[in-house]
């Protein structure tokens, strides 16, 4: 995972209005979320899982030939099973070795109603057997790995208008941070040595998601044997399922 490195994409006219999902590779400057009556409560029913990289982009690669893009698919299968056992619908941004763009992945999430987004990564380095949760850093904010942001009331925008594509995450920053806190707490219980608090960082994939969104990064492809890494899958799945279950009432109380 290359946290904090921005990726650029071509832009269309700011006045263009298109409903997601978008054709592969198409760039939007605005997204039209599904219209929801302002009086309706939106339950959390969908989890969008984003196995990072894919296609010609193998992501982090270990000296023994372990590819991030392959390991995250194994993690995703375990996560999917754990979430579906809770009655949730799981949508994946890729199901094989495709390489969808950042915007294609975001479009999958932005087309859903009642959803959260989780991007799955494996680090290139780091202490084996640790896991970290990330939420998007607020614009014009320096990276702060220690001090948590002030507590604010969670609320989501009325989803019957346009959201700027490159700022789609901004209304959900507080909710995403809370979701990351719950994920990090669950991960720390499963993996000793993992941080107690999540990290806020400029994660490119999260910036264009119009829903509570986090990234999970597991250490690391630098291990010489892939089997211990794969054995982490059920523990990662359990931690994420626990975080989603704990976040569900928070999400639903913050909705319209």
Secondary structure, 3 states (H helix, E strand, C coil): CCCCCCCCCCCCCCCCCCCCCCCCCCCCCEEECCCCCCCCCCCCCEEEEEECCECCECCCECCCCCEHHHHHHHHHHHHHHHHHCCCCEEEECCCCCCCCCHHHHHHHHHCCCCEEEEEEEECCCCCCCCEEEEEECCCCCCCCCCCCCCCCCCCCCCCCCEEEHHHCCHHHHHHHHHHHHHHHHHHHHHCCCCCCCCEEECCHHHHCCCCCEEEEEECCCCCCCHHHHHCCHHHHHHHHHHHHHHHHHHHHHHCC
